[in-house]
């Protein structure tokens, strides 16, 4: 499992704080907050007004997920059959 680090600075703060071992993140619609799921499955929520800096591992995780989704979408839709004959 790829995990990554997120540095954030709260509005009005002079220093960054760090979240380590982040395995997932997202934005809460309507709540104006961003959530982070850590390795131990704990959840941290921060206001979207924070300044966020993500480590390069987050990009690698996103790339890996997109590649997996693309490879699943390019199949036949039939389990165990990569492509139906005559459809390529």
Secondary structure as UniProt FT lines:
FT   STRAND          4..9
FT   TURN            11..12
FT   STRAND          17..28
FT   TURN            29..32
FT   STRAND          33..38
FT   TURN            39..40
FT   STRAND          43..47
FT   TURN            48..49
FT   STRAND          51..54
FT   HELIX           56..73
FT   TURN            79..80
FT   TURN            85..86
//
